[in-house]
Amino acid sequence: MKTIFFHIGYPKAASTFIQKNIFKNNNKIYFINDYHWDELMKFSKLIFWSQNSEFERDFRLQSEFLLNTSKDKINVISHEGYTNFSSNPNFDTNEIFIRLKKISDHLKIKFKLFFVIRKQTEYIMSRYAQGHGITGFYSVNPNFLRFRELKNFFHRDQKSKDEIKAFDTFNYFQTFLNLKNLFKEEPKVLIFEDLTNSPKQFIKNIFEYIGLKYDSSAENLNLDVKNVGRKTHEGEYFRKKNIYHKPYEGTLNTLTKIIPFKNFFLQKKA
């Protein structure tokens, strides 16, 4: 059975770094994004946005390109949209995983899934700073254009279904459980902060998971995660206006009591 390693996110958690520094820079990896970009985008769009009838009609044809990947190299896909609320604010991410599993069963391809988690308070700030288009929090609620309203979400008793679904994606442990239950195998979980504290070990963990030996070629990787792939775009307006001076950093730290990080992720649930 063919195996495809599938990096599904999270957004703002070193995805660009992993894509550009690791998956593009090793001749033992067949990085599907590079060779089948158009097909991958159509495939992902179908999974994220289609109605059930459309998905059932088209998923067989739209997924055939996955059969034409490498027989000799390690096949890898990277797309952070699979854990991203803004892919479709009205869509439960577990439905995305269910569709992936259906495609896996149909093609008889094994998806080995992994994702990177990040302290939620930092994730919220980074996502808000990005601020534009359907990737912005205000795609869920226009009032979230004001950071104060976004912060107040955690204190409000009344929340819309769209808001609840969007912020449910921050429940890392539930994502872990959903994937484990569907694919009958624990997904690999890496921690964004480890990339700063121990970058070589972070990279080694990815190499080991996908079956690569960490050798001298990995020693020359660019470890400047903050600037890999960065370019100016309209989101800079939000950064300059709302984030650069860090006016909310102190108050955001209180959110760790509401959305705890490692303790929350590692807690045992049935």
C-alpha positions as a Markdown table, in Angstrom:
| # | Residue | x | y | z |
|---|---|---|---|---|
| 1 | Met | 0.0 | 0.0 | 0.0 |
| 2 | Lys | 1.3 | 3.4 | -1.0 |
| 3 | Thr | 2.0 | 5.8 | 1.9 |
| 4 | Ile | 1.6 | 9.6 | 1.7 |
| 5 | Phe | 2.8 | 11.7 | 4.6 |
| 6 | Phe | 0.3 | 14.6 | 5.1 |
| 7 | His | 1.2 | 17.7 | 7.0 |
| 8 | Ile | -2.2 | 19.3 | 7.8 |
| 9 | Gly | -1.2 | 22.4 | 9.8 |
| 10 | Tyr | -1.7 | 24.3 | 11.9 |
| 11 | Pro | -1.6 | 27.7 | 10.2 |
| 12 | Lys | 0.9 | 30.1 | 11.7 |
| 13 | Ala | 2.9 | 27.2 | 13.1 |
| 14 | Ala | 6.0 | 27.0 | 10.9 |
| 15 | Ser | 4.1 | 25.6 | 7.9 |
| 16 | Thr | 6.0 | 27.8 | 5.4 |
| 17 | Phe | 9.3 | 27.0 | 7.1 |
| 18 | Ile | 8.6 | 23.2 | 6.9 |
| 19 | Gln | 7.5 | 23.5 | 3.2 |
| 20 | Lys | 10.4 | 25.6 | 2.0 |
| 21 | Asn | 13.3 | 24.3 | 4.2 |
| 22 | Ile | 12.5 | 20.6 | 4.5 |
| 23 | Phe | 10.1 | 19.3 | 1.9 |
| 24 | Lys | 11.6 | 21.3 | -1.0 |
| 25 | Asn | 15.2 | 20.7 | -0.1 |
| 26 | Asn | 15.6 | 17.0 | 0.0 |
| 27 | Asn | 16.0 | 14.8 | -3.1 |
| 28 | Lys | 14.6 | 11.8 | -1.3 |
| 29 | Ile | 11.2 | 13.6 | -0.9 |
| 30 | Tyr | 8.6 | 13.7 | -3.6 |
| 31 | Phe | 6.9 | 16.9 | -2.6 |
| 32 | Ile | 3.5 | 16.6 | -4.1 |
| 33 | Asn | 2.8 | 20.3 | -3.8 |
| 34 | Asp | 5.5 | 21.0 | -6.3 |
| 35 | Tyr | 4.5 | 18.4 | -8.9 |
| 36 | His | 0.7 | 18.4 | -8.7 |
| 37 | Trp | -0.2 | 21.9 | -7.4 |
| 38 | Asp | -3.2 | 22.5 | -9.6 |
| 39 | Glu | -4.6 | 19.0 | -8.8 |
| 40 | Leu | -4.0 | 19.5 | -5.1 |
| 41 | Met | -5.8 | 22.8 | -5.1 |
| 42 | Lys | -8.8 | 21.3 | -6.8 |
| 43 | Phe | -8.7 | 18.3 | -4.5 |
| 44 | Ser | -8.5 | 20.5 | -1.4 |
| 45 | Lys | -11.2 | 22.9 | -2.6 |
| 46 | Leu | -13.5 | 19.9 | -3.1 |
| 47 | Ile | -12.9 | 18.7 | 0.4 |
| 48 | Phe | -13.2 | 22.1 | 2.0 |
| 49 | Trp | -16.1 | 23.7 | 0.2 |
| 50 | Ser | -18.3 | 21.1 | -1.6 |
| 51 | Gln | -21.8 | 19.9 | -0.7 |
| 52 | Asn | -22.0 | 16.2 | 0.1 |
| 53 | Ser | -23.6 | 15.5 | -3.2 |
| 54 | Glu | -20.8 | 17.3 | -5.1 |
| 55 | Phe | -18.2 | 15.5 | -3.1 |
| 56 | Glu | -19.7 | 12.1 | -3.7 |
| 57 | Arg | -19.9 | 12.8 | -7.4 |
| 58 | Asp | -16.4 | 14.1 | -7.9 |
| 59 | Phe | -13.9 | 12.8 | -5.2 |
| 60 | Arg | -12.9 | 9.7 | -7.2 |
| 61 | Leu | -11.8 | 11.7 | -10.2 |
| 62 | Gln | -10.3 | 14.6 | -8.3 |
| 63 | Ser | -8.1 | 12.3 | -6.2 |
| 64 | Glu | -6.7 | 10.1 | -9.0 |
| 65 | Phe | -3.5 | 12.3 | -9.2 |
| 66 | Leu | -2.4 | 10.8 | -5.9 |
| 67 | Leu | -1.9 | 7.4 | -7.6 |
| 68 | Asn | 0.6 | 9.0 | -10.0 |
| 69 | Thr | 3.1 | 10.0 | -7.3 |
| 70 | Ser | 6.5 | 8.6 | -6.7 |
| 71 | Lys | 7.2 | 4.9 | -6.2 |
| 72 | Asp | 10.8 | 5.4 | -5.1 |
| 73 | Lys | 10.7 | 8.5 | -3.0 |
| 74 | Ile | 8.9 | 9.6 | 0.2 |
| 75 | Asn | 5.6 | 11.2 | -0.9 |
| 76 | Val | 4.6 | 14.3 | 1.1 |
| 77 | Ile | 1.8 | 16.8 | 1.0 |
| 78 | Ser | 1.7 | 20.0 | 3.1 |
| 79 | His | -1.5 | 22.1 | 3.3 |
| 80 | Glu | -2.3 | 23.9 | 6.6 |
| 81 | Gly | -5.9 | 24.5 | 5.4 |
| 82 | Tyr | -7.0 | 21.1 | 6.7 |
| 83 | Thr | -6.9 | 22.4 | 10.3 |
| 84 | Asn | -7.9 | 26.0 | 9.4 |
| 85 | Phe | -11.3 | 27.4 | 10.4 |
| 86 | Ser | -11.2 | 29.9 | 7.5 |
| 87 | Ser | -11.2 | 27.2 | 4.9 |
| 88 | Asn | -14.9 | 27.2 | 5.5 |
| 89 | Pro | -16.2 | 28.8 | 8.8 |
| 90 | Asn | -19.4 | 26.8 | 8.5 |
| 91 | Phe | -17.7 | 23.5 | 8.1 |
| 92 | Asp | -16.7 | 21.1 | 10.9 |
| 93 | Thr | -13.0 | 20.2 | 10.5 |
| 94 | Asn | -13.8 | 16.6 | 11.4 |
| 95 | Glu | -15.9 | 16.4 | 8.3 |
| 96 | Ile | -12.7 | 17.3 | 6.4 |
| 97 | Phe | -10.9 | 14.4 | 8.1 |
| 98 | Ile | -13.9 | 12.1 | 7.3 |
| 99 | Arg | -13.6 | 13.0 | 3.6 |
| 100 | Leu | -9.8 | 12.4 | 3.7 |
| 101 | Lys | -10.4 | 8.9 | 5.2 |
| 102 | Lys | -13.0 | 8.1 | 2.5 |
| 103 | Ile | -10.5 | 9.0 | -0.2 |
| 104 | Ser | -7.8 | 7.0 | 1.5 |
| 105 | Asp | -10.0 | 3.9 | 1.6 |
| 106 | His | -11.0 | 4.4 | -2.0 |
| 107 | Leu | -7.5 | 4.8 | -3.4 |
| 108 | Lys | -6.0 | 2.2 | -0.9 |
| 109 | Ile | -3.4 | 4.8 | 0.0 |
| 110 | Lys | -2.3 | 5.2 | 3.6 |
| 111 | Phe | -2.3 | 8.8 | 4.9 |
| 112 | Lys | 0.1 | 9.3 | 7.7 |
| 113 | Leu | -0.9 | 12.6 | 9.2 |
| 114 | Phe | 1.0 | 15.1 | 11.3 |
| 115 | Phe | 0.6 | 18.7 | 12.5 |
| 116 | Val | 2.3 | 21.4 | 14.5 |
| 117 | Ile | 0.6 | 23.0 | 17.5 |
| 118 | Arg | 1.4 | 26.4 | 18.9 |
| 119 | Lys | 0.5 | 28.2 | 22.1 |
| 120 | Gln | -3.0 | 29.4 | 21.4 |
| 121 | Thr | -2.5 | 32.9 | 22.7 |
| 122 | Glu | 0.3 | 33.4 | 20.2 |
| 123 | Tyr | -1.6 | 31.7 | 17.5 |
| 124 | Ile | -4.6 | 34.1 | 18.0 |
| 125 | Met | -2.3 | 37.1 | 17.8 |
| 126 | Ser | -0.6 | 35.8 | 14.7 |
| 127 | Arg | -3.8 | 34.9 | 12.9 |
| 128 | Tyr | -5.3 | 38.3 | 13.8 |
| 129 | Ala | -2.2 | 40.1 | 12.6 |
| 130 | Gln | -2.6 | 38.3 | 9.2 |
| 131 | Gly | -6.0 | 40.0 | 9.1 |
| 132 | His | -7.0 | 39.7 | 5.5 |
| 133 | Gly | -9.6 | 37.9 | 3.3 |
| 134 | Ile | -11.1 | 34.6 | 4.2 |
| 135 | Thr | -8.2 | 33.8 | 6.5 |
| 136 | Gly | -9.2 | 36.6 | 8.9 |
| 137 | Phe | -11.2 | 36.2 | 12.1 |
| 138 | Tyr | -13.7 | 38.6 | 10.7 |
| 139 | Ser | -14.6 | 36.0 | 8.1 |
| 140 | Val | -16.4 | 34.4 | 11.0 |
| 141 | Asn | -17.7 | 37.6 | 12.6 |
| 142 | Pro | -17.2 | 41.1 | 11.1 |
| 143 | Asn | -17.0 | 42.5 | 14.6 |
| 144 | Phe | -13.7 | 40.6 | 15.0 |
| 145 | Leu | -12.0 | 43.2 | 12.9 |
| 146 | Arg | -11.7 | 45.0 | 16.2 |
| 147 | Phe | -9.3 | 43.0 | 18.4 |
| 148 | Arg | -11.3 | 43.9 | 21.5 |
| 149 | Glu | -14.3 | 42.1 | 20.1 |
| 150 | Leu | -12.2 | 39.0 | 19.3 |
| 151 | Lys | -10.9 | 38.9 | 22.9 |
| 152 | Asn | -14.4 | 39.4 | 24.3 |
| 153 | Phe | -15.5 | 36.2 | 22.5 |
| 154 | Phe | -14.0 | 34.2 | 25.3 |
| 155 | His | -16.1 | 36.0 | 27.9 |
| 156 | Arg | -19.5 | 36.1 | 26.1 |
| 157 | Asp | -22.2 | 33.6 | 27.0 |
| 158 | Gln | -23.9 | 33.9 | 23.6 |
| 159 | Lys | -21.9 | 32.6 | 20.7 |
| 160 | Ser | -23.0 | 31.8 | 17.2 |
| 161 | Lys | -22.5 | 28.3 | 15.8 |
| 162 | Asp | -20.0 | 29.6 | 13.3 |
| 163 | Glu | -17.9 | 31.1 | 16.1 |
| 164 | Ile | -18.0 | 28.0 | 18.1 |
| 165 | Lys | -16.9 | 25.9 | 15.2 |
| 166 | Ala | -14.1 | 28.3 | 14.3 |
| 167 | Phe | -12.7 | 28.3 | 17.8 |
| 168 | Asp | -13.2 | 24.6 | 18.2 |
| 169 | Thr | -10.2 | 24.2 | 15.8 |
| 170 | Phe | -8.0 | 25.5 | 18.7 |
| 171 | Asn | -8.9 | 22.3 | 20.6 |
| 172 | Tyr | -5.8 | 20.5 | 19.6 |
| 173 | Phe | -6.6 | 17.4 | 21.7 |
| 174 | Gln | -9.9 | 17.0 | 20.0 |
| 175 | Thr | -8.2 | 17.2 | 16.6 |
| 176 | Phe | -5.8 | 14.5 | 17.8 |
| 177 | Leu | -8.6 | 12.3 | 19.0 |
| 178 | Asn | -10.7 | 12.7 | 15.8 |
| 179 | Leu | -7.7 | 11.7 | 13.6 |
| 180 | Lys | -6.7 | 8.8 | 15.8 |
| 181 | Asn | -10.3 | 7.4 | 15.8 |
| 182 | Leu | -10.7 | 7.8 | 12.1 |
| 183 | Phe | -7.4 | 6.6 | 10.8 |
| 184 | Lys | -6.8 | 4.1 | 13.7 |
| 185 | Glu | -3.3 | 5.5 | 14.2 |
| 186 | Glu | -2.1 | 8.4 | 16.3 |
| 187 | Pro | -1.1 | 11.4 | 14.2 |
| 188 | Lys | 2.3 | 12.8 | 14.9 |
| 189 | Val | 2.2 | 16.1 | 16.8 |
| 190 | Leu | 5.1 | 18.6 | 16.9 |
| 191 | Ile | 5.2 | 21.8 | 19.0 |
| 192 | Phe | 6.0 | 25.1 | 17.3 |
| 193 | Glu | 7.9 | 26.5 | 20.3 |
| 194 | Asp | 10.4 | 23.6 | 20.1 |
| 195 | Leu | 11.5 | 25.0 | 16.8 |
| 196 | Thr | 12.8 | 28.0 | 18.6 |
| 197 | Asn | 14.2 | 26.2 | 21.6 |
| 198 | Ser | 15.7 | 23.2 | 19.8 |
| 199 | Pro | 15.5 | 23.6 | 16.0 |
| 200 | Lys | 17.7 | 20.6 | 15.1 |
| 201 | Gln | 15.6 | 18.3 | 17.3 |
| 202 | Phe | 12.4 | 19.7 | 15.8 |
| 203 | Ile | 13.7 | 18.9 | 12.3 |
| 204 | Lys | 15.0 | 15.5 | 13.4 |
| 205 | Asn | 11.5 | 14.6 | 14.7 |
| 206 | Ile | 10.0 | 15.3 | 11.2 |
| 207 | Phe | 12.8 | 13.4 | 9.5 |
| 208 | Glu | 12.3 | 10.4 | 11.7 |
| 209 | Tyr | 8.6 | 10.4 | 11.2 |
| 210 | Ile | 8.7 | 10.4 | 7.5 |
| 211 | Gly | 11.6 | 7.9 | 7.4 |
| 212 | Leu | 14.5 | 10.1 | 6.6 |
| 213 | Lys | 18.0 | 10.0 | 8.1 |
| 214 | Tyr | 19.1 | 13.3 | 9.6 |
| 215 | Asp | 22.5 | 13.7 | 8.0 |
| 216 | Ser | 24.9 | 16.5 | 7.2 |
| 217 | Ser | 22.7 | 17.9 | 4.4 |
| 218 | Ala | 20.2 | 19.0 | 7.2 |
| 219 | Glu | 22.9 | 21.0 | 9.0 |
| 220 | Asn | 22.8 | 23.8 | 6.5 |
| 221 | Leu | 19.1 | 24.5 | 6.6 |
| 222 | Asn | 17.9 | 28.0 | 7.2 |
| 223 | Leu | 16.6 | 28.1 | 10.7 |
| 224 | Asp | 15.3 | 31.7 | 10.6 |
| 225 | Val | 11.6 | 30.6 | 10.9 |
| 226 | Lys | 10.3 | 34.1 | 11.3 |
| 227 | Asn | 11.5 | 35.3 | 7.9 |
| 228 | Val | 11.2 | 32.2 | 5.7 |
| 229 | Gly | 8.8 | 33.1 | 2.9 |
| 230 | Arg | 7.8 | 36.4 | 4.4 |
| 231 | Lys | 6.6 | 39.0 | 1.9 |
| 232 | Thr | 4.6 | 42.3 | 2.2 |
| 233 | His | 0.9 | 42.0 | 1.8 |
| 234 | Glu | -2.2 | 43.8 | 2.9 |
| 235 | Gly | -2.0 | 42.0 | 6.3 |
| 236 | Glu | 0.8 | 44.4 | 7.2 |
| 237 | Tyr | -1.8 | 47.1 | 7.7 |
| 238 | Phe | -3.2 | 45.1 | 10.6 |
| 239 | Arg | 0.2 | 44.3 | 12.0 |
| 240 | Lys | 1.2 | 48.0 | 12.1 |
| 241 | Lys | -2.1 | 49.2 | 13.4 |
| 242 | Asn | -2.8 | 46.6 | 16.0 |
| 243 | Ile | 0.1 | 44.3 | 16.8 |
| 244 | Tyr | 3.5 | 45.9 | 16.4 |
| 245 | His | 3.1 | 47.8 | 19.7 |
| 246 | Lys | 1.8 | 44.7 | 21.4 |
| 247 | Pro | -0.9 | 46.5 | 23.4 |
| 248 | Tyr | -2.7 | 43.3 | 24.2 |
| 249 | Glu | 0.1 | 41.0 | 25.0 |
| 250 | Gly | -0.3 | 41.2 | 28.7 |
| 251 | Thr | -4.0 | 40.7 | 28.7 |
| 252 | Leu | -3.8 | 37.9 | 26.2 |
| 253 | Asn | -1.7 | 35.9 | 28.7 |
| 254 | Thr | -4.8 | 35.6 | 30.8 |
| 255 | Leu | -6.4 | 33.6 | 28.0 |
| 256 | Thr | -4.0 | 30.7 | 28.8 |
| 257 | Lys | -6.3 | 30.1 | 31.8 |
| 258 | Ile | -9.2 | 29.8 | 29.4 |
| 259 | Ile | -7.4 | 27.9 | 26.5 |
| 260 | Pro | -4.6 | 26.1 | 28.3 |
| 261 | Phe | -1.8 | 24.8 | 26.1 |
| 262 | Lys | 0.3 | 21.7 | 26.9 |
| 263 | Asn | -1.8 | 20.7 | 29.9 |
| 264 | Phe | -4.9 | 20.9 | 27.9 |
| 265 | Phe | -3.4 | 19.0 | 25.0 |
| 266 | Leu | -2.0 | 16.2 | 27.1 |
| 267 | Gln | -4.9 | 15.7 | 29.4 |
| 268 | Lys | -6.4 | 12.2 | 29.2 |
| 269 | Lys | -9.8 | 11.8 | 27.7 |
| 270 | Ala | -11.8 | 8.7 | 26.8 |
